């Protein structure tokens, strides 16, 4: 860049501060009596507004890809007329990269109104099929859990040292839900119940037992002991009531603190990081493996601090309920380092868990409410592209688990 095109630092900072204030005010942040920006009211409309820009950016980024792939992938999504509830036969498929199944997972994840995370570190993506008609019921994905999560650490009983040692045995369900019309039949509960299955444990062991850490390069003796997940907003009656054969699948263990980075996502985050690079701040570049949420929050807070703005703007105020699924029956004991033998006794197969879920949730719902039959696969396309579907099932578990 020539000297004539160099933007003075003061002008750059002033422009960025104006951009941040304008962005946050569009999200609903308001000034208090002392002139400080405060998070908006904590309702679902505000939550959707927070994510609207992020979702629009994701759709723009995927527009060309959808134009190329959606026609060939649409055959795997169901219309209501494709579903015979008593003949639903769920099956898990672990997704490999650069396959049509990977493309299918990508397209399915674009359905959710809250943009789906790409996950961090180790990642396992699953398709949940209905082999009764070869249509897609839903998806879930497990990735590395964040290092700092106060509710989780307190529930397990971790100190800093033990967490560092045991975190490798924990995964986080960063994507989890059913697609319509299965979602209308409480298919999200079925999908969630399959996380606690022998097939998921086997897939984890085949991929990660004996693997080496990306950063430490040390050989890991990882076992899948537990999985965490969070509600979309506030308390989740769906996860709280999720149990089969008298056993809870996900147990509530607390709430997040309301700090995060999703309201500084996309182009606004890129602007903040670019600013830190411009002023040669180490936070912009010194995390070789730093694409995780903790690093992003640190970048945001550091940039706000350098700009002379309130670092508390990194607090969006939306608390989410945190849940823990014990894959091993003695998961909490092992995660605290108080035992060595992993007890997977009683862990169901996908077939066993599916049968119980179908009998408890899916089939009874199909007999009580027939609206799922009116769903057309073209309604899914309308939802993905941000248009109103011809039939709106959003109020009845259309979006994943309905959170």
C-alpha positions as CSV (number, residue, x, y, z in Angstrom):
1,X,0.0,0.0,0.0
2,X,1.4,3.4,-0.9
3,X,1.8,6.1,1.8
4,X,-1.0,8.2,0.2
5,X,-3.5,5.4,0.9
6,X,-2.5,4.8,4.5
7,X,-5.4,5.5,6.9
8,X,-4.3,7.3,10.1
9,X,-4.7,5.1,13.1
10,X,-7.0,7.6,14.9
11,X,-9.3,7.7,11.9
12,X,-9.3,3.9,11.6
13,X,-10.2,3.6,15.3
14,X,-12.9,6.2,15.1
15,X,-14.5,4.4,12.1
16,X,-14.3,1.0,13.9
17,X,-15.8,2.4,17.1
18,X,-18.7,3.9,15.1
19,X,-19.1,0.5,13.2
20,X,-19.3,-1.4,16.5
21,X,-21.8,1.0,18.1
22,X,-24.0,0.9,15.0
23,X,-23.8,-2.9,14.8
24,X,-24.8,-3.4,18.5
25,X,-27.6,-0.9,18.3
26,X,-29.1,-2.7,15.3
27,X,-29.0,-5.9,17.5
28,X,-31.0,-4.1,20.2
29,X,-28.3,-2.8,22.6
30,X,-29.5,0.4,24.3
31,X,-27.8,3.1,26.2
32,X,-28.4,3.2,30.0
33,X,-28.6,6.4,32.1
34,X,-24.9,6.8,32.0
35,X,-24.7,6.4,28.2
36,X,-23.3,2.9,28.2
37,X,-24.5,0.3,25.8
38,X,-26.4,-2.6,27.5
39,X,-27.7,-5.9,26.1
40,X,-31.3,-6.1,24.9
41,X,-34.2,-7.8,26.6
42,X,-33.8,-11.5,26.9
43,X,-36.5,-12.9,24.6
44,X,-36.5,-15.2,21.6
45,X,-37.2,-12.4,19.1
46,X,-34.0,-10.6,20.3
47,X,-32.1,-13.9,20.1
48,X,-33.2,-14.4,16.5
49,X,-32.3,-10.8,15.7
50,X,-28.8,-11.3,17.1
51,X,-28.3,-14.2,14.7
52,X,-30.1,-12.7,11.7
53,X,-27.0,-11.1,10.2
54,X,-24.8,-14.1,10.9
55,X,-27.3,-16.4,9.2
56,X,-27.6,-14.0,6.2
57,X,-23.8,-14.0,5.8
58,X,-23.8,-17.8,5.9
59,X,-26.5,-18.0,3.2
60,X,-24.6,-15.5,1.0
61,X,-21.4,-17.6,1.4
62,X,-23.3,-20.8,0.5
63,X,-25.4,-19.4,-2.3
64,X,-23.3,-20.6,-5.2
65,X,-22.7,-24.0,-3.5
66,X,-26.4,-24.5,-3.0
67,X,-27.1,-23.6,-6.6
68,X,-24.7,-26.4,-7.6
69,X,-25.7,-29.1,-5.2
70,X,-29.3,-28.6,-3.9
71,X,-31.0,-30.3,-6.8
72,X,-29.1,-33.6,-6.5
73,X,-29.3,-33.6,-2.7
74,X,-33.0,-32.8,-2.4
75,X,-34.0,-36.4,-3.0
76,X,-32.7,-37.4,0.5
77,X,-35.1,-35.0,2.3
78,X,-38.7,-36.2,3.1
79,X,-42.1,-34.9,2.4
80,X,-44.8,-35.9,4.8
81,X,-46.2,-38.4,2.4
82,X,-42.9,-40.3,2.5
83,X,-43.2,-41.1,6.2
84,X,-44.8,-44.3,7.5
85,X,-44.4,-43.8,11.3
86,X,-44.6,-47.6,12.1
87,X,-42.0,-48.4,9.5
88,X,-39.4,-45.8,10.5
89,X,-36.1,-47.6,10.9
90,X,-33.3,-45.2,12.2
91,X,-29.7,-45.8,11.3
92,X,-26.5,-43.8,12.0
93,X,-23.9,-43.0,9.4
94,X,-20.6,-41.4,10.3
95,X,-19.7,-38.7,7.7
96,X,-16.4,-38.6,5.9
97,X,-15.1,-35.4,4.3
98,X,-15.4,-34.8,0.6
99,X,-18.3,-37.2,0.1
100,X,-21.8,-36.6,-1.0
101,X,-22.8,-37.4,2.6
102,X,-20.7,-34.5,3.7
103,X,-22.5,-32.3,1.2
104,X,-25.8,-33.6,2.6
105,X,-24.8,-32.7,6.1
106,X,-23.8,-29.3,5.0
107,X,-27.1,-28.6,3.3
108,X,-29.1,-30.0,6.2
109,X,-27.2,-27.7,8.7
110,X,-28.3,-24.7,6.6
111,X,-31.9,-25.3,7.6
112,X,-31.5,-24.0,11.2
113,X,-32.5,-20.4,11.8
114,X,-29.6,-20.1,14.3
115,X,-26.5,-20.7,12.2
116,X,-24.8,-24.0,13.0
117,X,-21.2,-23.9,14.3
118,X,-18.4,-25.7,12.4
119,X,-17.2,-27.1,15.7
120,X,-13.6,-27.1,17.0
121,X,-10.7,-29.6,17.1
122,X,-11.8,-33.2,16.8
123,X,-15.1,-33.5,15.0
124,X,-17.5,-36.4,14.3
125,X,-20.5,-35.7,12.1
126,X,-23.5,-38.2,11.9
127,X,-26.4,-38.5,9.6
128,X,-29.5,-40.1,11.1
129,X,-31.3,-42.0,8.3
130,X,-34.8,-43.5,8.1
131,X,-34.0,-46.8,6.3
132,X,-37.7,-47.4,5.9
133,X,-37.6,-44.9,3.0
134,X,-34.0,-43.8,2.7
135,X,-34.8,-40.2,3.9
136,X,-32.8,-38.1,6.3
137,X,-34.3,-37.8,9.8
138,X,-31.7,-35.4,11.3
139,X,-28.1,-34.8,12.1
140,X,-25.8,-34.4,15.0
141,X,-22.1,-33.6,15.4
142,X,-19.7,-34.0,18.3
143,X,-16.6,-31.8,18.6
144,X,-14.1,-30.8,21.2
145,X,-15.6,-29.1,24.3
146,X,-14.5,-25.6,25.2
147,X,-11.8,-25.5,27.9
148,X,-13.6,-23.1,30.2
149,X,-17.2,-23.9,31.1
150,X,-18.0,-23.1,34.8
151,X,-21.3,-25.1,35.1
152,X,-19.7,-28.2,33.6
153,X,-16.6,-28.0,35.6
154,X,-18.5,-27.5,38.9
155,X,-20.9,-30.4,38.1
156,X,-18.0,-32.8,37.4
157,X,-15.8,-31.5,40.2
158,X,-12.9,-30.5,38.1
159,X,-10.0,-28.4,39.1
160,X,-7.7,-26.8,36.5
161,X,-5.2,-29.7,36.5
162,X,-7.7,-32.5,36.3
163,X,-9.7,-30.7,33.6
164,X,-6.5,-30.5,31.5
165,X,-6.0,-34.2,31.9
166,X,-9.5,-35.4,31.4
167,X,-11.1,-33.0,28.8
168,X,-10.0,-35.4,26.0
169,X,-12.7,-37.8,27.2
170,X,-15.5,-35.3,26.8
171,X,-17.2,-34.1,23.6
172,X,-19.7,-31.4,22.9
173,X,-22.8,-31.9,20.7
174,X,-22.5,-28.6,18.8
175,X,-25.2,-29.7,16.2
176,X,-28.2,-31.7,17.2
177,X,-31.7,-31.9,15.7
178,X,-34.2,-33.4,13.4
179,X,-35.4,-32.0,10.1
180,X,-39.1,-31.6,9.1
181,X,-41.3,-33.4,8.8
182,X,-39.6,-35.7,11.3
183,X,-39.1,-32.8,13.7
184,X,-42.9,-32.4,13.9
185,X,-43.0,-36.0,15.1
186,X,-40.5,-35.2,18.0
187,X,-37.7,-36.6,15.9
188,X,-35.3,-34.3,17.7
189,X,-35.8,-36.4,20.8
190,X,-35.0,-39.5,18.8
191,X,-31.9,-38.0,17.3
192,X,-30.6,-36.9,20.8
193,X,-31.2,-40.3,22.3
194,X,-28.9,-41.9,19.7
195,X,-25.9,-40.0,21.1
196,X,-25.9,-42.4,24.0
197,X,-25.4,-45.5,21.9
198,X,-22.8,-48.2,21.4
199,X,-22.3,-47.2,17.8
200,X,-21.2,-43.7,18.7
201,X,-18.7,-45.1,21.3
202,X,-17.4,-47.5,18.7
203,X,-17.0,-44.8,16.1
204,X,-15.1,-42.6,18.6
205,X,-12.8,-45.4,19.6
206,X,-12.0,-46.3,16.0
207,X,-11.1,-42.7,15.2
208,X,-9.5,-41.4,18.3
209,X,-8.1,-44.1,20.6
210,X,-4.4,-43.9,20.4
211,X,-4.4,-40.6,18.4
212,X,-2.0,-37.8,19.1
213,X,-2.9,-34.4,20.3
214,X,-2.9,-31.6,17.7
215,X,-0.9,-29.3,20.0
216,X,0.8,-31.5,22.5
217,X,1.7,-34.3,19.9
218,X,1.3,-36.7,22.9
219,X,-0.5,-40.0,22.4
220,X,-4.0,-39.9,23.9
221,X,-5.7,-42.7,25.6
222,X,-9.1,-41.1,25.0
223,X,-12.4,-42.8,25.9
224,X,-15.8,-41.2,25.2
225,X,-17.2,-40.8,28.7
226,X,-19.6,-38.0,28.4
227,X,-21.1,-35.4,26.0
228,X,-22.3,-31.9,26.8
229,X,-24.7,-29.7,24.9
230,X,-26.5,-26.4,25.5
231,X,-30.0,-25.1,24.9
232,X,-30.5,-22.4,22.3
233,X,-31.9,-20.0,24.9
234,X,-32.7,-20.2,28.6
235,X,-34.2,-23.3,30.1
236,X,-35.0,-26.3,27.9
237,X,-38.0,-28.4,28.7
238,X,-37.1,-30.7,25.9
239,X,-33.7,-31.8,27.2
240,X,-35.0,-31.8,30.8
241,X,-37.6,-34.3,29.8
242,X,-35.4,-36.4,27.7
243,X,-35.3,-39.9,29.1
244,X,-35.8,-43.5,27.9
245,X,-36.5,-46.6,30.0
246,X,-36.3,-44.6,33.2
247,X,-32.8,-43.2,32.4
248,X,-32.2,-39.5,31.7
249,X,-30.2,-39.0,28.5
250,X,-29.2,-35.4,29.2
251,X,-29.1,-34.0,32.8
252,X,-29.3,-30.2,33.5
253,X,-26.1,-29.0,35.3
254,X,-26.3,-25.2,35.2
255,X,-26.3,-22.2,32.9
256,X,-23.8,-20.3,30.8
257,X,-22.7,-16.9,31.9
258,X,-24.0,-14.8,29.0
259,X,-20.6,-14.0,27.6
260,X,-19.8,-15.0,24.0
261,X,-18.8,-14.0,20.6
262,X,-21.8,-14.7,18.3
263,X,-22.9,-11.0,18.4
264,X,-19.4,-10.1,17.1
265,X,-19.4,-12.7,14.3
266,X,-18.7,-12.6,10.6
267,X,-17.4,-9.3,9.2
268,X,-17.4,-7.4,12.5
269,X,-15.0,-10.0,14.0
270,X,-12.8,-9.8,10.9
271,X,-12.6,-6.0,11.4
272,X,-11.6,-6.4,15.0
273,X,-8.9,-8.9,14.3
274,X,-7.6,-6.8,11.3
275,X,-7.3,-3.9,13.7
276,X,-5.3,-5.9,16.2
277,X,-3.0,-7.0,13.3
278,X,-2.6,-3.4,12.2
279,X,-1.5,-2.4,15.7
280,X,0.7,-5.5,15.9
281,X,-1.1,-6.9,18.9
282,X,-0.1,-10.5,19.7
283,X,-3.7,-11.5,20.3
284,X,-4.5,-11.3,16.6
285,X,-2.0,-14.0,15.5
286,X,-0.3,-15.9,18.3
287,X,-2.8,-18.7,18.6
288,X,-1.7,-21.3,16.0
289,X,-4.6,-23.5,16.8
290,X,-6.8,-20.7,18.0
291,X,-10.1,-20.8,16.1
292,X,-12.1,-21.8,19.2
293,X,-14.6,-19.7,21.1
294,X,-12.3,-18.8,24.0
295,X,-9.7,-17.3,21.6
296,X,-12.4,-15.4,19.7
297,X,-13.7,-13.8,23.0
298,X,-10.2,-12.8,23.9
299,X,-9.7,-11.1,20.5
300,X,-13.0,-9.2,20.9
301,X,-12.2,-8.1,24.5
302,X,-8.7,-7.1,23.6
303,X,-9.8,-5.1,20.5
304,X,-12.5,-3.3,22.6
305,X,-9.8,-2.5,25.3
306,X,-7.4,-1.1,22.7
307,X,-10.2,1.0,21.3
308,X,-11.0,2.4,24.7
309,X,-14.5,0.8,24.7
310,X,-16.2,-1.2,27.5
311,X,-15.0,-4.8,27.4
312,X,-18.3,-5.8,28.9
313,X,-19.8,-5.4,25.4
314,X,-18.6,-9.0,24.9
315,X,-21.5,-10.0,27.2
316,X,-24.6,-10.6,25.1
317,X,-26.7,-11.6,28.2
318,X,-28.3,-14.7,26.7
319,X,-27.9,-17.5,29.2
320,X,-28.2,-21.1,28.0
321,X,-28.9,-24.2,30.0
322,X,-26.0,-26.7,30.0
323,X,-26.6,-30.4,29.9
324,X,-24.4,-33.5,30.5
325,X,-25.0,-36.9,28.9
326,X,-23.1,-39.7,30.7
327,X,-22.1,-42.2,28.1
328,X,-20.3,-44.4,30.7
329,X,-22.4,-45.0,33.8
330,X,-19.4,-44.0,36.0
331,X,-18.4,-41.0,33.8
332,X,-18.3,-38.5,36.6
333,X,-16.0,-40.7,38.7
334,X,-13.6,-41.3,35.8
335,X,-13.5,-37.7,34.8
336,X,-12.5,-36.7,38.3
337,X,-9.7,-39.3,38.1
338,X,-11.2,-41.5,40.9
339,X,-11.4,-44.7,38.9
340,X,-9.9,-46.5,35.9
341,X,-12.4,-49.0,34.6
342,X,-15.0,-47.7,32.1
343,X,-18.5,-49.0,32.6
344,X,-20.5,-49.1,29.4
345,X,-22.9,-51.7,30.7
346,X,-26.5,-51.0,29.7
347,X,-25.5,-48.8,26.8
348,X,-28.1,-49.4,24.1
349,X,-27.5,-50.0,20.4
350,X,-29.0,-47.6,17.9
351,X,-31.7,-50.1,17.2
352,X,-32.7,-50.5,20.9
353,X,-32.7,-46.7,21.5
354,X,-34.6,-46.1,18.3
355,X,-37.3,-48.6,19.1
356,X,-37.8,-47.0,22.6
357,X,-37.9,-43.5,21.1
358,X,-40.3,-44.4,18.4
359,X,-42.7,-46.0,20.8
360,X,-42.5,-43.2,23.4
361,X,-42.5,-40.1,21.2
362,X,-42.7,-40.5,17.4
363,X,-45.6,-42.9,16.9
364,X,-47.9,-41.4,19.5
365,X,-47.3,-37.9,18.1
366,X,-48.1,-39.2,14.5
367,X,-51.4,-40.5,15.8
368,X,-52.4,-37.3,17.6
369,X,-51.3,-34.8,15.0
370,X,-51.5,-35.4,11.3
371,X,-50.1,-32.0,10.1
372,X,-46.7,-33.6,9.3
373,X,-48.3,-35.2,6.2
374,X,-48.8,-31.8,4.6
375,X,-45.1,-30.9,4.6
376,X,-43.4,-30.8,1.2
377,X,-39.7,-31.0,0.6
378,X,-40.0,-27.7,-1.3
379,X,-40.9,-26.2,2.1
380,X,-37.4,-27.1,3.3
381,X,-35.8,-25.3,0.4
382,X,-37.9,-22.2,1.2
383,X,-36.7,-22.3,4.8
384,X,-33.1,-22.7,3.9
385,X,-33.2,-19.8,1.5
386,X,-34.8,-17.6,4.2
387,X,-38.3,-17.6,2.7
388,X,-41.4,-18.5,4.6
389,X,-42.4,-22.1,3.9
390,X,-45.8,-22.9,2.5
391,X,-46.5,-24.8,5.7
392,X,-45.0,-23.5,9.0
393,X,-44.3,-26.2,11.5
394,X,-41.9,-24.0,13.5
395,X,-44.2,-23.9,16.5
396,X,-44.3,-27.6,16.8
397,X,-40.7,-28.8,17.0
398,X,-39.8,-27.8,13.5
399,X,-36.3,-26.5,14.4
400,X,-34.2,-29.3,15.8
401,X,-35.3,-29.9,19.4
402,X,-37.7,-26.9,19.3
403,X,-35.5,-24.7,21.5
